[in-house]
Structures are given as structure tokens and as C-alpha cells.
């Protein structure tokens, strides 16, 4: 079994209740990565709902998770429809809610409407072998998650403060050869360095307040290309919009988050 | 009292429970507009939370609302923080959940982090007097909401199927002279014609599955400029991204929705 599946495993306790273990292997510093915690929740959701794919997932990050400790996940189904299902879920550790999620699940292998397509074209960036590895530490903060994920950044954006635009792009996959699926795209949307850093430098701590990911298509095997851009920043609050494309160049996810950029003191 | 405030009025019943009346004056055809229903909920949320402004509001549209009927709104507070508060809410009619909302409230008059600004520049479009009124009917469907809102569309995008891009832009305000505030921006994000129509024609019914609005700044009085674009469409599922600017040209909101484009039969 691959690390991602093993370390996001959840077991049912009572109806609508799930239990899991928050692995310390996906940390950013001393906190579990938000996309990893979300992956535990979407695992529970996918076991509760008959539709296989997360189409829209909104997460509120209420409190940091605790690495190396158990978690419980409560799922409440809001509506079961023919085309989509809606549910909400809460991840708890030590009796405190850490993440609150609202989810739409559906079936990406089925068309639900008109045939017309409007594609979103991937940016042209250097191939993975000409990109720069995201390193396993940042200003003295250890990033154990970089043992689980390969993240290779556009060479013009890899050094904080040197990009001409507040944008980060690059390639991502699992280090152990696990291929991407619709659920892992939620993790991939939260594993690149914050896009303001490429432009502004490492200006501060960037907590995510809310993240919404839309999965658009099942990804083919291979590297996933990601591009994330700060579309606006004011009074310490930023909106970052992102997109992922699979190895065939098809758009597979879009993301948008409200984040804060707090001062370093 | 202005129509919007009068027709989104809610009164407290028991702790966390609110009651209101869904006015038929905000209908699109026989259904209340989604942004109007959301405005009833955000009114209840703003009365429960000490932070004044909706920073991030995600809505799942579970079932159509019922015009001219009472509604009840249940609010659950998830976390009260110094910078932001989190809550969820459900709007019920006839004992069925219609809208499910997850909200982050904060105070837009306060900076919470670094001083650096990254602005999002408004598009250049013709002035309101050179734009085209959104009419009060569409293919035989009556739009009573157009008695409450002025929506003036870019002349190159007002006729379905004639735009070169799947985009709609124009100006919006209240017909009775009420000035915009942070709460009314949520309504304004859901009051323009669907952006695919400008490019594809009136191809079908476009129900919103999920809509997230980020309010970025309190708007100054005057017309609000909106621009909405279909960023991708596949298998009948589309992502539409939008933005609103106030009369000074400042970005005041961003929006993104997952919608379906269903066949007309």
C-alpha cells in the first residue's frame, strides 16, 4: 500500500463517525499540512457517499492539527441526489474541531449536461528535469512532507522575491510512485509554496483561512502541473487562485483560497 | 427602509434560530434568486457574530426556495477568534433544507497583516449610460428581480451568443437608491446573466451547485462594476469566476461557482 493511502486510512466507529491517525510525515514545521488533514476527511466522505469524486470541497481551517495523534471525523449527509451528493464533515482532535468541510461529490466519468467544452490551457513551463526541487526546509523550518511529495518549481519562481509576478508554478507527484486520482488533487492544491513569496520574498506566516477546490476531471498517470497566483492582497488578506493539469495537458482541478499574510514578529 | 433591508429582515426565535419571509419580488421565473436567499442567511449570521463583514461565504444550493413563504434559519457558531469568526447556517422552508452555508466573518476596516498591496485592476467597459439594461424577461421567463436591481450590460456581451469570449460584464445597483455595503455584494455576485450565454447563446438551464464569494473591501457609494467569466466547461459542469469593483475602481469582491449547464429538454 502506498504511503498516502496508508496514512489517510480511516475506520468506521458508529454511524457517520470515523477514526484515523494523523501521521507526522506530512508536516510543515510542527503542524500537519492542511491538504493532508483534508485528505483524511475526503477519505471518510468517499466511504459515506455513493458518488465517487469530490467536485467541490470547501475547508475552513479552524485550528492546527496535532501530528502523531488520533483524530475523529463526523460526517453529516445533507442531500443525496442523482447527479450530486452534498455532505459536511468535521475533523476533531483532543475534542476540538480542527477542520470544517462542506463537500459536493459527483461522478466525473459521467456527463451531466451539454457537450460543448471550454478548455483551460496549461501554461508553458520548463520540463520537470529543468525545474528546481522544493527543498525540505525553509528558513530553518523542517518540511517532512517533502519526503512524501516531489515538488519541482519553475526556475524563475523558485527563489523567494525574484519573480516578476506573485505566482508559483511547477510539477508535483508522490515520491513512492502512487499515481494521482481525484482525491489526491486536493492535497496537490495545498503543497506548493505560497504564491506571494515568489514576488514579495518570505514576508511572513501565511495561514489559510478557507480553501475551495473544484476537481474538474480524473487525472491521467504522471506528473501534475500546478500554477498558483495571488490575484489580490489588501490589509494582510489575500486571494490565491490555482489550477492543476494532468500529463495530457487536461485541466483537472481549480482552487481558490482566502489566506492571511501575518507579520513575522 | 429600503426594499433589500425590508425583504431580508429576520427575527430571532430561540437561540441560534431565526425566522424570515421569502419575498416573491426577487424571483428568476418561479424561483427566488439564490443570492437573495443567501442575503437572508447573511443577515442572520451578521446578527449572531460580532465581526461585521462576510469575508468568505460558501453556499450549497440544495433545493429551490419557495417564494411568498416563511423560512427558518439555523445558525451554528464554529469558532470565535480575534481576527475572524466561523459559522455555518441552514435555510429551511417546509421543513426541507434549501441552502447550506459556511461563513467566515471579519472586520474589513482593520488590517490584520502586512501592509503590501497587490491590486486587481478593473476592466475598461463603457459607462453605465452606454450599456444595455438587462431586461425583465428572458425567453418568456419573467425576472421580477429586475424591478429591484439595475443591471446594465456591456453592449458587446448583452446579446446571447454574440460575444467572442464566455464573459459578461456591466454595472449593478439597487433601483431604490440603497447604497452597496459588504453584505449586498453577495447578492450582486449572483445577479448577472450566466457568463456562458454571452458566448454560447441561451443553451440551457444553469443551476448553481456551489458559490463562494470573498468580500475584499467595503464598497463606496455608487455603481458597482462586475465581470464574470466561464474559465472552463466540461461534461456539463462549469466554473465561473467573477469580480466586483466599486465606483472608485477598488476591488470589493471575488466570486467563483460550480454550475451545471443542463440541456433544454
Interface residues (C-beta under 8 A of the other chain):
Chain A: X55 X56 X58 X60 X62 X63 X78 X79 X83 X84 X86 X88 X97 X100 X102 X104 X106 X108 X110 X111 X112 X113 X114 X116 X117 X118 X119 X120 X166 X196 X199 X200 X203 X204 X209 X210 X212 X214 X216 X217 X230 X231 X232 X233 X234 X235 X236 X237 X238 X239 X241 X251 X254 X256 X258 X260 X261 X262 X263
Chain B: X55 X56 X58 X60 X62 X63 X78 X79 X83 X84 X86 X88 X97 X100 X102 X104 X106 X108 X110 X111 X112 X113 X114 X116 X117 X118 X119 X120 X166 X196 X199 X200 X203 X204 X209 X210 X212 X214 X216 X217 X230 X231 X232 X233 X234 X235 X236 X237 X238 X239 X241 X251 X254 X256 X258 X260 X261 X262 X263
